[in-house]
Amino acid sequence: MVASLDNVRGLTLAMSSSAFIGSSFVIKKIGLKKAGDSGVRAGCSGGHSYLYEPLWWLGMITMILGEIANFAAYAFAPAILVTPLGALSIIFSAVLAHFILKERLHMFGIVGCILCVVGSVGIVLHAPKEREIDSMEEIWHLATQPGFIVYSCVTVVGVLFLIFWAVKRSGHRKMLVYIAICSLMGSLTVISVKAVAIALKLSFSESNQFIYVQTWFFIFVVIICCLVQLNYLNKALDSFNTAVVSPVYYVMFTSLTILANMIMYKDWVSQNATQIATQLCGFVTIVAGTFLLHKTNTSNTDSHVRSTPTPPPPPPDQLCLEG
């Protein structure tokens, strides 16, 4: 299969985004460590000395560049190609952490990296070509088709139900509720980001798309959806183990994003069953690799906790005095 030029551009931008974002985690961690050596650590007592550390800001700039590259990738390639490749950022950060931070990458982690790469190759080789879109009016026509209107309404009603009813009654399943809210809103975010990115690409080609009210509507949707996502993702990360939240969020968010793009842009209409099955297998392979990588992170944390010596209990007479 011969890849289109736009797909190659989107692939390059998506991989660059993963490299930037994966590297940013390591750079920021180095900055946090240096700041912790000379001030109060961010994880303990809420110190903010890292704000004076140039390496931390370098990490932030690297992450912003990665997000910009990811945003641009949606203007050239379909979401089925761009979104799953976000898992590659985990590989970049794991490999860099192994060599720079001396955080050992165990066998499960290596297998996880290989699975992510294999799954990504499968998706890249069989990704559909990007649909040719010439104006914001054409995007709006796709967004107002009955199928996508039904999906959008179900998503908004589902999010409102989760926020105002399920959150209060979910108990120990609250993590899944938080992630479901983020993932549902995330699918609409990607749809809108892609619309805005295409509008920018067309505008740079001397066809200004910002004269249309629809463009500004998609920008408004991006802002609202991002704010809701950030709020509930922070709640999930603050309340539950990151090693559990991250892979579950990746799977749910990517699955819903692919579904939303299938409904609106109909990316797979021109593909046969073999190509679609190969992409699904590639996605499942990436999911397995992602879970293995996060399982390795959990094992490393647990072994570090077990290796930390526990102070001996006080002698009996001291216990009596304290009683």
N, C-alpha and C positions, 0 to 999 in steps of 0.2 A: 504493500500500500504506500503510495507516494503522499507525503504530508504536504499540506498547503503552506504557502509562505506565512500566512497569518497564524497557523497552528505552530509553526516553528518559532515565530516571534513570541507567541503566548507561552510556549514551553520554556523558552529562554528566560522570559521575565518571571515565570512561576518558580523555576529552579533558582534564579538569582534571589528571589524573595525568600525562599527556604534557606539559602546560604546566609543571607543577611540576618534573618530572624534567629536562626540557629546559633550563629556567631555572637549575636547580641546578648544571649543568655550568659554565655561564658565571659564576655567582656564585662558585663554588668556585675557578675559574681566576683570577678577579680577586683573591680572597683569597690564593691561592698566589703570585701575582705580587707583591702587597704584602708578603707574608711573605718572599719571596725577596730583595726590595730591602733588607730590614732584618736578614736572617739567612741561614742555609744553606738552599739550595733543596732541595725534597723529591726532585727527580729527580737531584740531584747530591749524593753523599755521604750520602744518606738523612737529610737534615735534617728536623726536626719543628717548626720555628718557626711553621708554619702553624696549629698547635694554639692559638697565642695570638692568632690573627687572627679578629676577630668576623665578618668577611665569609665566611670559610671555614665557620664554624659556622652562619651563616645559610643557606649553600648546603646543608649537611648537613640542617638542619631542613626546608628546602624539598624535598629529596629524600625524606625520611621522610614528609612530607605527601603527596607524589606516590604513594609506595608504599601508604600507607593508602587513598588514593582508588582506586588500582588494585585493592586487596584488596576494597574495598566494591563496586566495579563488578561483580565476579563474583557478588555476591548478587542482582543485579537483571537482568543481561543474559547471554546465552549467550556461550561462549568465542569463537565464530566472530566475534562483534562486538567483544569487548573485546581479545583478544590481538593481532590485526593492527594495531589502532590504536596499539600501542606504538611503531610507526615514526614517529608524529607528533612524538614527543619529539626525534627527530633534526632535524626541520624547525624546531622552536622553538629548539633550541640553535644551529643553523646561521644562522638569521635574526638572533637576538640577537647571536651572535658577529660577524656582518657589521657590525651597527650599533654595538655597544658595544666589542668587542675589536678592531674594524677588521680582522678576518680576512675577506678578500674572498671573496664567494660568486660563483664563476665561472658561465659559461653552463650547464655540465653540472650544477652544483649547483642552479641555478634550475629546470632541466628535471626534475631528480630530485625537488625539492619539489613541483612541479606533478603529477608522476606519483603521488607518495604521496597527495596530496590527492584526485586523481581516483579512485584505487583505494579510498581510504577512503570516499568518497561512494558508490561502487558497493556496497561491503559494507554500509554503514549503511542504504541504501535497500531492500536485499533481505535484511536479517538476519532470521532466524526469531525468533518470539516466545519469551520465556523460559518454560520448562516450569513449571507450577504444582506446587510441592512443599510439603507441609504438615507434614512431620516428618522427623527424622533416620532413622527406620525406613524411610521411603520411599526416601531416598538410599541406605541400606544395601542395600535390595532391588535397586536399579539396579546397585550396585557388585558384587553377588554373582551377577549374570546370567552365564551361561557365556561370552558374547562378551568381556566386560570382564575376567573372571578369566583367560581365555586371553591377552588383551593384557597384563595385569599380570605374569603369569608369564613371558611372552616378554621383556618389558621388563627384569625383574629378572635373569633368566638372561643376557640380552644385556649388561647393565651389568657383571655379575660376570665374564663372558667378556672384555669389553673391559679391565676393570681388571687382572685377574690374568693375562691372556695377551696380548692385542693391544697393550697399552701398551709392553711390553718388546720386541715384535717389529715395531712399526709403522714405525720409522725416520723417513724424511722425511714420512710420512703421519700422524705423531703428532697434528698439529693436528686432523685429522678425527676421530681417536679420542677426543680430549679433548672436542670439541664434541658428538660422538655421545653420550658419557656424560652431559654436561650436558643435552642435549635430551631424551633418554629419561627421565631423572629429572625434568626440568622438566615433562614432560607429566603425570606422576603428581603433581607439586607443584600444578599448576593444578587438577587434579581434586580434590585434597584441600583446597586453599585455597577452592575454590568450595563444597565441603561445609561447611567451617567458617564461611564467610561466610553461607551460608544458615542455619546453626544460630544464628548471632548475630542475624540478622534476625528469625528466628522467636522467639528468646528475648526480644528487645526488644518483641515483640508479645504478651508475657505467656504464652508457651508455652516454658518452659525446656527446652532441648535438651541441656544439659550434664549431665543426669541419666543420659543414655545413654552406655554405654561406647564405642559406635561414634564418638561425637563426639571423645572423647579419642584414639581410634585414629587418626582423620584428622589430629588435631593432631600426634601422634607422627610420622606419615608426612611431614607438612610439614617438621618439624624435621630429620629424617634426610635427606630429599631436598634441602633447602636447603643443608645442610652439605656434601653430596657435590657439588652444583652449584658452590658457591663454591670449593671446593678445586680442581676440575678447570678451572673457568673461569679462575681465577687462574693456573693452570699454562699454559693456552693463551695468555692475554694476556701472560704473562711471557716466553714463548718465541717468540711469533710476532707479526707486524704486526697491530695493532689494526684497521686499515682492512680487513684480510682476515678476521679472526676475527669481527668484529661482524656483517657482513651474512650470513656463512655460518651463524653461530649463530642469527640472527633467522629465517632461512628454515627451518632444520632444527627449531628449537624450536617455531615457530608451526605448521609442518606436522604435527608429531607431537601437539601440543596439540589441534589441530582434529580429528585422527584419533581421539584418545582420547575427546574429548567426543562425537564422532559415535557411537562405540561405546557409551558409557555413557549419555549423556543423550538420544541419538537426536534431536539438534536439527533435523535436516533431514527428518524423517519427514513433516511437514506441508507441505513445500515441493514445488514442481514443478521440472522439469528446467531451465527457463529461469532461475528464481531461483538455483538451485544453481550453474549455469554462470556467471551474472553475478557471484556471490560469488567463485568461483574466479578469474575474470578480474580482479576487483578485487584479489585477493591477489597474483596474478602481477604486476599493475601496480605495487603497493606494493613488491614485491621488486625490480623493475627500478629504481624510484626510489631505493630504499635503496642498491643497488649503485652507482648514479651519484653519490649524495651521498658515499659513502665513497671512490669513485674521485677525486672532487674533493679530498677531504681528503688523499689520497695525493699527488696532483699538487702541491697547495700545499706539502706537506712537502718533496717532491723539489726544487721550484723554490727553496725557502728554502735547502736544502742546497747547490744549485748556485750560488746567489747569494753564499754565504759565501766570502770570499776565502781561497785556500790560501796559506799562508806559502811564500816562495821557498826553494828548496833551499840548503843551506849551500855556500859556495865550496869548490873542490877541495882547497885546503890545509887547510881545517877538517876535511873528510872524512878526509884522511890522518892528521891529528892524532888524530881520534876512533878511526881504525883502529888 
